[in-house]
Amino acid sequence: MAENPNYSAIQAADTQYTHPAGILVSDYYSEPYGYTCYRPEGTKDWLIMYTLSGKGSIYNGNGEYLACTERMLTIVSPGTPQDYFMEVGYTWEKLWAHFLPRLNWMDWLPSSNTQGPVFQLKIEDDNTSLAIESAFRRVLSYRLYRDVLLRDELTLNALEEIILLVASQNLRKKELDPRISEVLDMLAENYMEEHAVEDLAAKVCLSPSRLSHLFKQQVGDSIIETLIKYRLNQAEKLIKYTVRPITEIALAVGFNTPDYFTKKFTGYFGSNPSNYRKQQRDRVN
Protein backbone atom coordinates (compact mmCIF):
# COMPACT_ATOMS: atom_id res chain seq x y z
CA MET A 1 0.00 0.00 0.00
CA ALA A 2 1.11 3.56 -0.70
CA GLU A 3 2.06 5.35 2.51
CA ASN A 4 0.88 8.98 2.89
CA PRO A 5 -0.37 9.83 -0.62
CA ASN A 6 0.41 13.44 -1.48
CA TYR A 7 -2.85 15.06 -0.42
CA SER A 8 -2.60 18.72 0.52
CA ALA A 9 -4.86 18.05 3.49
CA ILE A 10 -1.99 16.44 5.37
CA GLN A 11 0.26 19.49 5.16
CA ALA A 12 -2.53 22.03 5.58
CA ALA A 13 -3.82 20.26 8.65
CA ASP A 14 -0.52 20.90 10.47
CA THR A 15 -1.90 24.39 11.13
CA GLN A 16 -5.12 23.05 12.57
CA TYR A 17 -5.27 25.44 15.50
CA THR A 18 -4.70 28.59 13.43
CA HIS A 19 -6.10 27.57 10.07
CA PRO A 20 -9.73 28.70 9.61
CA ALA A 21 -12.49 26.13 9.29
CA GLY A 22 -13.03 24.86 5.79
CA ILE A 23 -12.48 22.25 3.13
CA LEU A 24 -8.82 21.35 2.74
CA VAL A 25 -9.29 19.02 -0.20
CA SER A 26 -12.31 17.25 -1.71
CA ASP A 27 -13.04 15.12 -4.76
CA TYR A 28 -15.10 12.45 -6.49
CA TYR A 29 -13.45 9.07 -7.05
CA SER A 30 -14.44 6.03 -9.06
CA GLU A 31 -11.49 3.69 -8.62
CA PRO A 32 -11.08 0.00 -9.55
CA TYR A 33 -9.44 -2.70 -7.45
CA GLY A 34 -5.81 -1.86 -6.82
CA TYR A 35 -6.25 1.61 -5.38
CA THR A 36 -5.15 1.90 -1.75
CA CYS A 37 -4.44 4.59 0.80
CA TYR A 38 -2.33 4.13 3.94
CA ARG A 39 -1.52 6.86 6.47
CA PRO A 40 -0.39 5.17 9.71
CA GLU A 41 -0.52 8.41 11.70
CA GLY A 42 -3.75 9.62 10.15
CA THR A 43 -4.18 13.35 9.51
CA LYS A 44 -4.91 16.30 11.77
CA ASP A 45 -8.14 17.08 9.93
CA TRP A 46 -11.41 15.16 9.62
CA LEU A 47 -12.18 12.89 6.67
CA ILE A 48 -15.74 12.29 5.47
CA MET A 49 -16.61 9.83 2.68
CA TYR A 50 -19.92 8.88 1.07
CA THR A 51 -20.04 5.69 -1.02
CA LEU A 52 -22.23 5.94 -4.12
CA SER A 53 -21.65 2.43 -5.46
CA GLY A 54 -19.26 -0.50 -5.35
CA LYS A 55 -17.37 -1.57 -2.26
CA GLY A 56 -14.30 -0.58 -0.30
CA SER A 57 -12.87 -1.40 3.11
CA ILE A 58 -11.53 0.89 5.80
CA TYR A 59 -9.60 0.18 9.00
CA ASN A 60 -11.59 1.18 12.09
CA GLY A 61 -8.49 1.98 14.16
CA ASN A 62 -9.05 -0.94 16.51
CA GLY A 63 -8.07 -4.09 14.67
CA GLU A 64 -11.04 -4.48 12.29
CA TYR A 65 -11.92 -3.50 8.73
CA LEU A 66 -15.33 -2.06 7.88
CA ALA A 67 -17.18 -2.37 4.58
CA CYS A 68 -17.99 0.81 2.65
CA THR A 69 -20.96 -0.04 0.46
CA GLU A 70 -23.66 1.95 -1.33
CA ARG A 71 -25.10 4.77 0.83
CA MET A 72 -22.55 4.22 3.59
CA LEU A 73 -21.24 7.44 5.11
CA THR A 74 -17.92 7.21 6.93
CA ILE A 75 -16.27 9.81 9.16
CA VAL A 76 -12.67 9.47 10.34
CA SER A 77 -11.57 11.66 13.25
CA PRO A 78 -8.13 13.37 13.47
CA GLY A 79 -5.20 11.16 14.37
CA THR A 80 -6.93 7.93 13.36
CA PRO A 81 -4.78 5.63 11.16
CA GLN A 82 -6.14 5.76 7.63
CA ASP A 83 -5.98 2.49 5.76
CA TYR A 84 -8.58 1.92 3.07
CA PHE A 85 -8.75 0.16 -0.28
CA MET A 86 -11.03 -1.16 -3.00
CA GLU A 87 -12.33 -4.72 -2.61
CA VAL A 88 -11.46 -7.36 -5.21
CA GLY A 89 -13.86 -7.28 -8.16
CA TYR A 90 -15.39 -3.91 -7.28
CA THR A 91 -15.10 -0.31 -8.37
CA TRP A 92 -15.46 2.03 -5.40
CA GLU A 93 -17.38 5.18 -6.33
CA LYS A 94 -17.35 7.79 -3.60
CA LEU A 95 -17.42 11.48 -2.70
CA TRP A 96 -15.05 12.68 0.01
CA ALA A 97 -13.56 15.70 1.75
CA HIS A 98 -10.87 16.51 4.28
CA PHE A 99 -12.01 19.42 6.44
CA LEU A 100 -11.53 21.44 9.60
CA PRO A 101 -14.89 21.97 11.33
CA ARG A 102 -16.47 25.15 12.57
CA LEU A 103 -16.62 25.22 16.36
CA ASN A 104 -20.38 24.72 16.49
CA TRP A 105 -20.10 21.57 14.35
CA MET A 106 -18.44 19.73 17.22
CA ASP A 107 -21.83 19.15 18.81
CA TRP A 108 -23.09 17.62 15.57
CA LEU A 109 -20.10 15.50 14.55
CA PRO A 110 -21.00 12.00 15.75
CA SER A 111 -18.88 9.91 18.06
CA SER A 112 -17.61 6.49 17.07
CA ASN A 113 -20.08 3.63 16.73
CA THR A 114 -17.74 0.91 15.39
CA GLN A 115 -15.64 -0.24 18.39
CA GLY A 116 -12.95 2.12 17.12
CA PRO A 117 -12.57 5.84 16.28
CA VAL A 118 -14.32 5.54 12.89
CA PHE A 119 -18.03 6.41 12.55
CA GLN A 120 -20.27 4.78 9.93
CA LEU A 121 -23.91 5.32 9.10
CA LYS A 122 -26.00 3.60 6.43
CA ILE A 123 -28.35 6.17 4.87
CA GLU A 124 -31.57 4.26 4.29
CA ASP A 125 -33.87 7.17 3.47
CA ASP A 126 -33.98 8.04 -0.27
CA ASN A 127 -34.48 11.78 0.25
CA THR A 128 -31.62 12.02 2.73
CA SER A 129 -29.32 10.07 0.44
CA LEU A 130 -30.10 12.42 -2.46
CA ALA A 131 -29.64 15.47 -0.22
CA ILE A 132 -26.21 14.28 0.99
CA GLU A 133 -25.02 13.53 -2.54
CA SER A 134 -26.31 16.89 -3.79
CA ALA A 135 -24.57 18.77 -0.97
CA PHE A 136 -21.32 16.90 -1.63
CA ARG A 137 -21.46 17.82 -5.31
CA ARG A 138 -22.03 21.46 -4.38
CA VAL A 139 -18.94 21.29 -2.18
CA LEU A 140 -16.97 20.20 -5.26
CA SER A 141 -18.54 22.73 -7.63
CA TYR A 142 -18.08 25.75 -5.35
CA ARG A 143 -14.38 24.99 -4.99
CA LEU A 144 -13.96 25.08 -8.77
CA TYR A 145 -15.45 28.57 -9.16
CA ARG A 146 -12.59 30.75 -8.00
CA ASP A 147 -14.30 34.01 -8.91
CA VAL A 148 -17.55 33.39 -7.00
CA LEU A 149 -18.05 35.86 -4.15
CA LEU A 150 -18.13 34.20 -0.72
CA ARG A 151 -16.98 30.93 -2.30
CA ASP A 152 -15.54 29.62 0.96
CA GLU A 153 -18.76 30.39 2.83
CA LEU A 154 -20.85 28.62 0.18
CA THR A 155 -18.57 25.59 0.40
CA LEU A 156 -18.74 25.52 4.20
CA ASN A 157 -22.52 25.85 4.14
CA ALA A 158 -22.79 22.86 1.80
CA LEU A 159 -20.58 20.78 4.08
CA GLU A 160 -22.52 21.96 7.14
CA GLU A 161 -25.67 20.68 5.44
CA ILE A 162 -24.07 17.23 5.20
CA ILE A 163 -23.03 17.32 8.85
CA LEU A 164 -26.55 18.29 9.91
CA LEU A 165 -28.16 15.59 7.77
CA VAL A 166 -25.86 12.98 9.30
CA ALA A 167 -26.53 14.25 12.83
CA SER A 168 -30.26 14.09 12.19
CA GLN A 169 -30.10 10.54 10.84
CA ASN A 170 -27.83 9.49 13.69
CA LEU A 171 -30.34 10.70 16.25
CA ARG A 172 -33.03 8.66 14.55
CA LYS A 173 -30.81 5.58 14.60
CA LYS A 174 -30.42 5.99 18.34
CA GLU A 175 -34.21 5.59 18.59
CA LEU A 176 -34.85 8.48 20.91
CA ASP A 177 -37.83 8.16 23.19
CA PRO A 178 -40.66 9.90 21.26
CA ARG A 179 -41.29 12.13 24.28
CA ILE A 180 -37.70 13.35 24.17
CA SER A 181 -37.98 13.92 20.42
CA GLU A 182 -41.08 16.00 21.07
CA VAL A 183 -39.27 18.13 23.65
CA LEU A 184 -36.34 18.62 21.27
CA ASP A 185 -38.74 19.79 18.58
CA MET A 186 -40.36 22.26 20.98
CA LEU A 187 -36.98 23.67 22.01
CA ALA A 188 -35.72 23.93 18.42
CA GLU A 189 -38.86 25.63 17.12
CA ASN A 190 -39.25 28.01 20.07
CA TYR A 191 -35.67 28.57 21.22
CA MET A 192 -36.28 32.27 21.89
CA GLU A 193 -38.93 31.54 24.51
CA GLU A 194 -38.54 30.58 28.17
CA HIS A 195 -39.20 26.89 28.91
CA ALA A 196 -39.89 25.56 32.39
CA VAL A 197 -39.07 21.88 32.88
CA GLU A 198 -42.43 21.48 34.66
CA ASP A 199 -44.33 22.77 31.62
CA LEU A 200 -42.38 20.60 29.18
CA ALA A 201 -42.87 17.56 31.40
CA ALA A 202 -46.61 18.13 31.55
CA LYS A 203 -46.84 18.30 27.75
CA VAL A 204 -45.21 14.88 27.35
CA CYS A 205 -46.85 13.29 30.40
CA LEU A 206 -43.70 12.81 32.47
CA SER A 207 -42.70 14.04 35.88
CA PRO A 208 -40.10 16.89 35.81
CA SER A 209 -37.47 14.69 37.43
CA ARG A 210 -38.09 11.80 35.02
CA LEU A 211 -37.97 14.12 31.99
CA SER A 212 -34.73 15.72 33.17
CA HIS A 213 -33.08 12.34 33.74
CA LEU A 214 -34.28 10.80 30.48
CA PHE A 215 -33.37 13.88 28.44
CA LYS A 216 -29.83 14.02 29.82
CA GLN A 217 -29.41 10.27 29.33
CA GLN A 218 -30.49 10.29 25.67
CA VAL A 219 -29.32 13.71 24.43
CA GLY A 220 -26.15 14.08 26.49
CA ASP A 221 -26.94 17.64 27.61
CA SER A 222 -29.51 18.98 30.03
CA ILE A 223 -32.63 20.73 28.76
CA ILE A 224 -31.25 24.17 29.59
CA GLU A 225 -27.87 23.36 28.00
CA THR A 226 -29.60 22.23 24.82
CA LEU A 227 -31.77 25.35 24.73
CA ILE A 228 -28.72 27.60 25.15
CA LYS A 229 -26.96 25.82 22.27
CA TYR A 230 -29.96 26.37 20.00
CA ARG A 231 -29.89 30.06 20.91
CA LEU A 232 -26.15 30.42 20.43
CA ASN A 233 -26.17 28.73 17.02
CA GLN A 234 -28.93 31.04 15.83
CA ALA A 235 -27.10 34.07 17.26
CA GLU A 236 -23.92 33.04 15.46
CA LYS A 237 -25.69 33.16 12.10
CA LEU A 238 -27.22 36.57 12.85
CA ILE A 239 -23.84 37.95 13.92
CA LYS A 240 -22.16 36.58 10.82
CA TYR A 241 -24.72 37.45 8.17
CA THR A 242 -26.47 40.61 9.47
CA VAL A 243 -25.46 44.02 10.81
CA ARG A 244 -27.94 43.93 13.68
CA PRO A 245 -26.50 45.21 16.99
CA ILE A 246 -25.15 42.50 19.29
CA THR A 247 -27.50 43.51 22.11
CA GLU A 248 -30.49 43.24 19.81
CA ILE A 249 -29.40 39.79 18.64
CA ALA A 250 -28.94 38.61 22.23
CA LEU A 251 -32.49 39.60 23.14
CA ALA A 252 -33.93 38.25 19.88
CA VAL A 253 -32.63 34.72 20.47
CA GLY A 254 -33.80 34.57 24.08
CA PHE A 255 -31.02 35.89 26.33
CA ASN A 256 -32.27 38.33 28.97
CA THR A 257 -29.00 40.22 29.42
CA PRO A 258 -26.22 41.05 26.92
CA ASP A 259 -23.53 40.26 29.50
CA TYR A 260 -24.79 36.70 30.02
CA PHE A 261 -25.05 36.25 26.25
CA THR A 262 -21.46 37.46 25.78
CA LYS A 263 -20.22 35.06 28.45
CA LYS A 264 -21.98 32.06 26.90
CA PHE A 265 -21.08 32.99 23.30
CA THR A 266 -17.41 33.44 24.21
CA GLY A 267 -17.29 30.11 26.00
CA TYR A 268 -18.95 28.31 23.09
CA PHE A 269 -17.20 29.93 20.09
CA GLY A 270 -13.92 30.99 21.73
CA SER A 271 -14.36 34.68 20.93
CA ASN A 272 -16.73 37.40 22.13
CA PRO A 273 -19.53 38.39 19.71
CA SER A 274 -17.92 41.64 18.51
CA ASN A 275 -14.55 40.03 17.79
CA TYR A 276 -16.25 37.04 16.17
CA ARG A 277 -18.12 39.35 13.79
CA LYS A 278 -14.90 41.18 12.93
CA GLN A 279 -13.07 37.90 12.30
CA GLN A 280 -15.81 36.75 9.91
CA ARG A 281 -15.77 40.08 8.05
CA ASP A 282 -11.99 39.95 7.75
CA ARG A 283 -12.18 36.44 6.28
CA VAL A 284 -14.58 37.57 3.57
CA ASN A 285 -12.55 40.68 2.74
Phi, psi and chi 1 to 4 in degrees:
 res  aa     phi    psi   chi1   chi2   chi3   chi4
   1 MET       -  148.0  -65.2 -176.9 -179.6      -
   2 ALA   -78.6  125.3      -      -      -      -
   3 GLU   -89.2  131.2 -178.0  171.2  -25.8      -
   4 ASN    50.5   67.9  -85.5   -6.3      -      -
   5 PRO   -54.0  153.8  -25.2   35.0      -      -
   6 ASN   -80.6   71.2 -173.2   25.7      -      -
   7 TYR   -95.5  134.5  -71.4  166.7      -      -
   8 SER   -63.0  -20.3   60.2      -      -      -
   9 ALA   -59.0  -34.2      -      -      -      -
  10 ILE   -65.3  -46.7  -62.4  171.7      -      -
  11 GLN   -71.8  -43.6  -71.8   76.0   33.2      -
  12 ALA   -62.7  -32.9      -      -      -      -
  13 ALA   -70.6  -14.5      -      -      -      -
  14 ASP   -63.1  -16.7  -71.1  -22.2      -      -
  15 THR  -106.0   34.2   58.1      -      -      -
  16 GLN   -54.1  -37.5 -178.8  179.7    8.1      -
  17 TYR   -86.6   -7.5  -62.0  106.0      -      -
  18 THR  -120.3  -21.7   57.1      -      -      -
  19 HIS   -71.3  133.8 -166.0  -75.3      -      -
  20 PRO   -67.1  158.4   25.0  -34.6      -      -
  21 ALA   -58.2  147.5      -      -      -      -
  22 GLY   159.0  179.3      -      -      -      -
  23 ILE   -83.1  125.3  -54.2  -69.4      -      -
  24 LEU   -87.6  -42.0  -59.9  178.7      -      -
  25 VAL  -160.5  144.0   62.2      -      -      -
  26 SER  -150.6  156.4   56.6      -      -      -
  27 ASP  -169.9  171.4 -151.1  -14.3      -      -
  28 TYR  -112.8  131.9  159.5   84.1      -      -
  29 TYR  -124.6  142.4  -87.2    0.6      -      -
  30 SER  -137.2   91.9 -179.1      -      -      -
  31 GLU  -114.6  139.1  -62.4  -73.2  -11.3      -
  32 PRO   -81.9  175.3   32.2  -35.8      -      -
  33 TYR   -55.8  136.8  172.7   67.5      -      -
  34 GLY   120.9  -23.0      -      -      -      -
  35 TYR   -80.2  133.1  175.2   82.1      -      -
  36 THR  -139.6  161.0   64.0      -      -      -
  37 CYS  -142.5  130.9  179.4      -      -      -
  38 TYR  -140.5  113.5  179.2   51.4      -      -
  39 ARG  -127.8   95.5  -55.4 -174.4 -172.8  101.0
  40 PRO   -62.2  -26.6   20.3  -31.7      -      -
  41 GLU   -97.6   -1.2  -56.9  -60.0  -37.5      -
  42 GLY    70.7 -158.0      -      -      -      -
  43 THR  -131.7  169.6   61.2      -      -      -
  44 LYS   -93.1    4.3  -65.8 -177.9 -179.5  179.2
  45 ASP  -108.7 -178.8   54.0   77.2      -      -
  46 TRP   -96.4  149.3  -65.9   73.6      -      -
  47 LEU  -121.9  128.2  170.3   62.1      -      -
  48 ILE  -124.2  133.8 -176.5  168.9      -      -
  49 MET  -132.8  142.2  -59.1 -172.6  -66.7      -
  50 TYR  -129.2  115.7 -172.0   54.5      -      -
  51 THR   -80.7  125.2  -61.2      -      -      -
  52 LEU   -91.5  -37.2  -58.6  175.1      -      -
  53 SER  -163.3  170.5   65.2      -      -      -
  54 GLY    79.0 -154.7      -      -      -      -
  55 LYS  -157.3  133.4 -175.5  178.8 -179.2 -179.7
  56 GLY  -131.8  176.0      -      -      -      -
  57 SER  -132.2  145.9  -72.4      -      -      -
  58 ILE  -137.3  140.1 -175.0  168.3      -      -
  59 TYR   -72.8  134.4 -178.7   59.7      -      -
  60 ASN   -89.6    3.5   77.9  -24.4      -      -
  61 GLY    83.6    3.3      -      -      -      -
  62 ASN  -143.4   36.6 -167.2   31.9      -      -
  63 GLY    92.5    1.8      -      -      -      -
  64 GLU  -128.4  157.7  -62.9  179.8   -5.0      -
  65 TYR  -111.8  138.6  -77.2   84.0      -      -
  66 LEU  -110.9  142.8  -51.3  170.7      -      -
  67 ALA   -79.7  137.2      -      -      -      -
  68 CYS  -112.0  100.8  -63.1      -      -      -
  69 THR  -115.6  179.7   53.4      -      -      -
  70 GLU   -50.7  130.7 -175.9  177.5   -4.1      -
  71 ARG    71.5   15.0  -66.8 -167.8  179.9 -172.1
  72 MET   -90.4  124.3 -176.5   67.6   75.9      -
  73 LEU  -103.6  131.7 -171.7  135.7      -      -
  74 THR  -125.7  132.9  -56.0      -      -      -
  75 ILE  -124.1  128.5  -61.9  178.2      -      -
  76 VAL  -114.0  123.1 -176.7      -      -      -
  77 SER   -80.1  161.8   56.8      -      -      -
  78 PRO   -58.1  142.4  -25.3   35.1      -      -
  79 GLY    81.8   -2.1      -      -      -      -
  80 THR   -82.7  128.9  -58.5      -      -      -
  81 PRO   -53.2  134.0  -24.8   34.4      -      -
  82 GLN  -110.2  112.0  -65.5  178.8   14.7      -
  83 ASP  -140.4  102.9  179.8    4.6      -      -
  84 TYR  -142.6  156.1   51.0   89.6      -      -
  85 PHE  -160.9  164.4   53.2   88.3      -      -
  86 MET   -83.0  139.5  -76.5   50.2  169.8      -
  87 GLU   -75.5  152.7  -70.9  -76.3   -1.0      -
  88 VAL   -57.8  130.3  177.6      -      -      -
  89 GLY    85.1    2.2      -      -      -      -
  90 TYR  -119.7  156.1  -71.5   91.8      -      -
  91 THR  -110.5  126.8  -65.6      -      -      -
  92 TRP   -97.2  109.8 -170.8    7.0      -      -
  93 GLU  -102.6  121.6 -176.9 -173.9   19.4      -
  94 LYS  -151.4  159.3   63.6  176.3  179.7  173.2
  95 LEU  -112.9  141.3  -64.8  156.4      -      -
  96 TRP  -152.4  162.3   57.6  -91.4      -      -
  97 ALA  -156.2  139.5      -      -      -      -
  98 HIS   -95.2  135.4  -75.8  -91.8      -      -
  99 PHE  -152.3  159.0   68.0   95.4      -      -
 100 LEU  -109.7  124.4  -63.8  177.0      -      -
 101 PRO   -78.8  152.4   28.9  -33.8      -      -
 102 ARG   -65.4  155.2  -74.7  171.6  166.3  159.3
 103 LEU   -57.6  -42.0  -73.9  174.6      -      -
 104 ASN   -72.5  -11.1   56.8  -45.6      -      -
 105 TRP   -72.4  -20.7  -66.9    4.8      -      -
 106 MET   -61.5  -25.9  -60.6  -48.9  -65.4      -
 107 ASP   -77.0  -18.3  -71.2  -39.3      -      -
 108 TRP  -100.0  -28.4  -58.6  -31.8      -      -
 109 LEU   -63.6  124.2  -75.3  167.0      -      -
 110 PRO   -75.1  153.3   27.8  -34.5      -      -
 111 SER   -83.1  168.1   56.3      -      -      -
 112 SER   -60.1  146.7  167.6      -      -      -
 113 ASN  -135.2   23.3   60.4   -5.9      -      -
 114 THR  -127.8   23.4   63.7      -      -      -
 115 GLN    64.8   17.9  -53.1  -57.0  -45.9      -
 116 GLY  -158.5 -176.0      -      -      -      -
 117 PRO   -77.1   -1.3   24.8  -32.4      -      -
 118 VAL   -90.0  139.3  172.5      -      -      -
 119 PHE  -107.8  137.4  169.8   85.1      -      -
 120 GLN  -134.8  143.3  -81.1 -161.8  -38.5      -
 121 LEU  -144.9  123.6 -179.0   65.8      -      -
 122 LYS   -82.5  121.5 -177.4   80.1  167.9 -177.6
 123 ILE   -88.5  103.1  -52.9  -60.7      -      -
 124 GLU   -84.7  -33.6  -54.9  -73.5   -3.9      -
 125 ASP   -74.7  129.0  178.2   69.0      -      -
 126 ASP   -61.4  -44.9  -69.3  -15.9      -      -
 127 ASN   -65.1  -40.1  -69.6  -29.0      -      -
 128 THR   -67.1  -40.2  -58.0      -      -      -
 129 SER   -60.4  -45.6  175.2      -      -      -
 130 LEU   -63.9  -39.2  -70.9  172.1      -      -
 131 ALA   -65.7  -41.6      -      -      -      -
 132 ILE   -65.4  -45.4  -70.8  174.6      -      -
 133 GLU   -62.7  -43.0 -179.2  177.2  -12.0      -
 134 SER   -61.3  -43.7  174.3      -      -      -
 135 ALA   -65.4  -39.6      -      -      -      -
 136 PHE   -61.0  -43.4 -107.8  116.9      -      -
 137 ARG   -68.6  -29.8  -66.2 -167.1 -175.9  -79.9
 138 ARG   -69.8  -36.4  -81.3 -174.1  -82.3  116.3
 139 VAL   -55.1  -46.7  166.3      -      -      -
 140 LEU   -66.5  -43.3  -59.1 -176.9      -      -
 141 SER   -69.5  -40.0   64.2      -      -      -
 142 TYR   -62.5  -35.3  -71.4  142.5      -      -
 143 ARG   -71.4  -19.2  -71.7 -176.3   58.8   78.5
 144 LEU   -81.3  -27.0  -66.8  176.1      -      -
 145 TYR   -91.2   86.1  -61.4  136.6      -      -
 146 ARG   -64.1  -27.2  -59.8  -76.0  178.2 -175.2
 147 ASP   -93.5    1.4  -63.7  -30.2      -      -
 148 VAL   -73.8  129.3  173.1      -      -      -
 149 LEU   -63.9  141.8  -66.7  175.7      -      -
 150 LEU    57.8   34.7  -59.8  177.3      -      -
 151 ARG   -57.7  -43.9  175.3  177.9   64.0   93.5
 152 ASP   -63.7  -39.4  -70.7  -17.3      -      -
 153 GLU   -66.1  -41.1  -75.1  -61.1  -42.6      -
 154 LEU   -62.0  -41.5  -72.0  167.3      -      -
 155 THR   -64.0  -46.0  -55.2      -      -      -
 156 LEU   -62.8  -39.7  -89.8  173.9      -      -
 157 ASN   -64.2  -37.5  -73.2  -16.3      -      -
 158 ALA   -66.3  -41.4      -      -      -      -
 159 LEU   -68.2  -38.7 -179.3   58.7      -      -
 160 GLU   -60.7  -35.7 -178.6  172.4  -62.1      -
 161 GLU   -60.2  -42.1 -176.2  179.1  -24.6      -
 162 ILE   -61.9  -46.8  -63.1  170.0      -      -
 163 ILE   -59.9  -42.4  -60.4  -61.0      -      -
 164 LEU   -67.4  -40.1  -74.8  169.4      -      -
 165 LEU   -63.0  -41.2  -73.7  165.4      -      -
 166 VAL   -66.4  -43.7  172.8      -      -      -
 167 ALA   -60.5  -40.6      -      -      -      -
 168 SER   -64.5  -45.7  175.3      -      -      -
 169 GLN   -66.4  -34.7  -71.9  -64.7  -57.2      -
 170 ASN   -66.2  -39.1 -166.9   37.7      -      -
 171 LEU   -62.1  -40.1  -78.5  174.6      -      -
 172 ARG   -64.9  -38.7  -69.2 -177.3 -178.0  -82.4
 173 LYS   -63.2  -31.2  -70.2  -74.5 -174.2  179.3
 174 LYS   -73.4   -7.6  -71.1 -179.0  177.2  178.1
 175 GLU    54.0   62.0  -62.9 -176.9   -8.2      -
 176 LEU   -58.6  144.1  -75.3  177.3      -      -
 177 ASP   -54.4  130.5 -174.7  -64.1      -      -
 178 PRO   -56.7  -27.4   16.7  -30.0      -      -
 179 ARG   -71.4  -35.0  -64.8  165.6  -64.8 -174.8
 180 ILE   -70.5  -39.8  -58.5  -56.0      -      -
 181 SER   -59.6  -40.2  -65.2      -      -      -
 182 GLU   -64.5  -41.4 -174.5  177.2  -12.3      -
 183 VAL   -65.4  -41.9  170.9      -      -      -
 184 LEU   -59.5  -42.3  -78.7  170.7      -      -
 185 ASP   -62.1  -42.2  -71.7  -19.1      -      -
 186 MET   -63.6  -41.2  -74.0 -171.5  -78.3      -
 187 LEU   -67.8  -41.8  -64.1  177.8      -      -
 188 ALA   -67.2  -38.6      -      -      -      -
 189 GLU   -80.4  -24.6  -67.3  169.8   10.2      -
 190 ASN  -129.9   47.1  -56.2  -73.3      -      -
 191 TYR   -65.3  -23.7   58.4   82.9      -      -
 192 MET   -80.8   -9.1   71.2  -64.2  -64.6      -
 193 GLU   -94.6  162.0  -61.1  177.6    5.1      -
 194 GLU   -81.9  140.9  -65.0  -62.0  -32.3      -
 195 HIS  -131.2  115.3  -65.6  -85.1      -      -
 196 ALA   -86.9  135.5      -      -      -      -
 197 VAL   -56.1  -37.4  174.4      -      -      -
 198 GLU   -61.5  -41.2  -67.9   77.8   10.3      -
 199 ASP   -68.8  -43.1  -65.8  -23.2      -      -
 200 LEU   -63.0  -41.9  -66.8  170.5      -      -
 201 ALA   -62.2  -40.6      -      -      -      -
 202 ALA   -64.0  -36.3      -      -      -      -
 203 LYS   -69.2  -26.2  -69.9  177.6 -179.6  177.7
 204 VAL  -111.5   13.2  -64.7      -      -      -
 205 CYS    59.7   46.4  -58.9      -      -      -
 206 LEU  -129.2  158.1  -71.5  171.4      -      -
 207 SER   -74.9  153.2   70.0      -      -      -
 208 PRO   -55.2  -42.1  -27.3   36.0      -      -
 209 SER   -67.3  -39.9   60.6      -      -      -
 210 ARG   -67.2  -41.2  176.7   57.7  178.9  159.9
 211 LEU   -62.0  -46.6  172.2   60.7      -      -
 212 SER   -59.9  -44.1  -63.0      -      -      -
 213 HIS   -66.2  -47.4  174.8   76.5      -      -
 214 LEU   -66.2  -39.8 -168.5   60.2      -      -
 215 PHE   -63.0  -49.5 -169.4   97.3      -      -
 216 LYS   -61.7  -39.3  176.1   73.6  172.4 -179.6
 217 GLN   -64.1  -42.3 -178.9 -175.3   62.3      -
 218 GLN   -91.1  -33.0  -64.1 -156.8   -7.1      -
 219 VAL   -93.4  -33.2  177.2      -      -      -
 220 GLY    99.6  -19.6      -      -      -      -
 221 ASP  -121.6  159.7  -71.1  -40.7      -      -
 222 SER   -73.6  170.8   68.9      -      -      -
 223 ILE   -61.3  -45.7  -69.3  173.1      -      -
 224 ILE   -67.5  -37.2 -173.0   61.1      -      -
 225 GLU   -64.1  -40.6  -71.4  169.4  -21.6      -
 226 THR   -65.1  -43.9  -59.4      -      -      -
 227 LEU   -61.1  -44.1  179.2   59.4      -      -
 228 ILE   -61.8  -39.5  -72.7  173.9      -      -
 229 LYS   -65.5  -39.5  -73.4  179.9  178.3  179.2
 230 TYR   -59.2  -44.7  -78.5  138.8      -      -
 231 ARG   -64.9  -43.8  -69.8  173.3  174.8  174.4
 232 LEU   -65.7  -40.3  -70.7  173.0      -      -
 233 ASN   -65.7  -37.1  -75.7  -40.3      -      -
 234 GLN   -69.0  -41.0  178.9   62.8   20.2      -
 235 ALA   -62.0  -39.6      -      -      -      -
 236 GLU   -59.4  -41.0 -172.8  -97.1  -11.1      -
 237 LYS   -66.7  -41.0  -67.9  179.0  174.7   62.2
 238 LEU   -66.6  -38.2  -67.0  173.3      -      -
 239 ILE   -66.0  -40.3  -72.2  169.9      -      -
 240 LYS   -74.7  -41.0 -176.0 -174.5  -64.3 -176.4
 241 TYR  -108.0   -1.7  -62.2  116.7      -      -
 242 THR  -128.2  171.3   75.9      -      -      -
 243 VAL  -109.6   17.3  -65.3      -      -      -
 244 ARG   -62.6  143.7  -65.8  172.9   65.9  177.9
 245 PRO   -59.4  147.2  -22.9   33.3      -      -
 246 ILE   -58.7  -43.7  -59.2  -61.8      -      -
 247 THR   -60.0  -41.6  -62.2      -      -      -
 248 GLU   -64.4  -40.2 -178.8 -178.7  -46.0      -
 249 ILE   -63.7  -44.5  -69.6  173.8      -      -
 250 ALA   -56.0  -47.1      -      -      -      -
 251 LEU   -68.5  -36.5  -63.2  173.9      -      -
 252 ALA   -65.7  -32.8      -      -      -      -
 253 VAL   -92.4   -2.2  -60.3      -      -      -
 254 GLY   117.0    1.7      -      -      -      -
 255 PHE   -85.6  134.4  -72.1   93.8      -      -
 256 ASN   -79.2  -28.0  -67.2  -34.5      -      -
 257 THR  -132.6  139.5   65.7      -      -      -
 258 PRO   -61.6  -34.9  -24.0   34.1      -      -
 259 ASP   -63.6  -43.2  -71.6  -16.3      -      -
 260 TYR   -66.1  -39.8 -177.3   62.3      -      -
 261 PHE   -60.3  -46.5  167.4   66.5      -      -
 262 THR   -60.2  -42.2  -63.3      -      -      -
 263 LYS   -61.7  -47.9  176.6 -178.1  177.6 -178.4
 264 LYS   -67.9  -42.1  -72.3  -63.2 -176.6 -179.4
 265 PHE   -62.6  -44.2 -170.6   94.7      -      -
 266 THR   -63.6  -41.7  -57.1      -      -      -
 267 GLY   -66.0  -32.3      -      -      -      -
 268 TYR   -84.2  -42.2 -166.9   51.0      -      -
 269 PHE  -105.2   -4.6  -70.2  101.3      -      -
 270 GLY    78.6    9.8      -      -      -      -
 271 SER  -156.4  145.2  176.9      -      -      -
 272 ASN   -71.2  160.5   69.1   48.3      -      -
 273 PRO   -54.5  -42.2  -26.4   35.2      -      -
 274 SER   -65.3  -46.0  -64.1      -      -      -
 275 ASN   -66.4  -37.0  -73.1  -20.3      -      -
 276 TYR   -61.2  -45.1 -172.7   85.9      -      -
 277 ARG   -60.9  -43.4  171.5  173.4  -85.5  171.3
 278 LYS   -63.9  -41.7 -177.1  178.2 -175.9  -57.3
 279 GLN   -60.6  -41.8  -68.1  165.7    3.8      -
 280 GLN   -68.2  -38.3  -61.8  -56.9  -46.5      -
 281 ARG   -66.1  -41.0  -63.6  -70.7 -169.8  -90.6
 282 ASP   -64.1  -36.4  -70.3  -15.4      -      -
 283 ARG   -62.9  -42.3  -78.0 -168.9   61.3 -165.0
 284 VAL   -68.4  -39.5  172.6      -      -      -
 285 ASN   -81.9      -  -63.3  -31.8      -      -
